Amino acid sequence: MTSERERPQLAVPAGADLVDRASNETQTTESDFTMSGKQEAPQNPPTFGRYAEIPTEQLSAEQKEAYDFIMQARGMCPGPYRIWLQNAKLLKAMTPIGVYFQNEMQISKAEREIVTNCINGKWATAGYSNGEHEKLGEQVGLPAEKVAALIAGLPTTFEEPRQQVVYELTIALIAPRRIPEGLYRRAIALIGDAGLTDLTVLIGYFTSVSMTLAAYDVPAGASDYRPYK
């Protein structure tokens, strides 16, 4: 029989002990790091469609500055701005544009709602903006059946010449179709270059609103302005 003293010892590859110890240390460190909570940011439940809004007490200094900026400018942080708040620089860039289209634009509020409801009809997945601007369109004096036609993408007409040309321009641009010379000249005669440029930029601005709300699947009737009231 071979004694314990005579049994051959298995050779251990050079450095194997160091590898094992390093692996054990790595596992311990990763486990401790995960358990400490330092690796993952706090997870808030969705509050606005798919989006989990950041409670005001969790805002970074830059986000808090952006939040104060829009509250001073608009008195609220509405709709897509609640989502844009996580990107503080974007929120601060978009806020003056939104203020302009609320208070300073060269077309009327009724004309603005013709444009926005046409955009809502184009991007039908934006449920929240559809619901909000259907109500706003009626509040600024547009007949309910015409607002419904805009959203449904059905043909309609407006007795007021400026409203009619705004409608024709918008549906042509978002189709998309080329603006014919006759329509262009009629638009310049009725709303001028200032009104026409307002309309074209409003189409782009409100498309970004619709795309944001669609991406985060914000439904019609979502709670307003919370937790940023």
Order of alpha helices (4+ residues) and beta strands (2+ residues): alpha-alpha-alpha-alpha-alpha-alpha-alpha-alpha-alpha
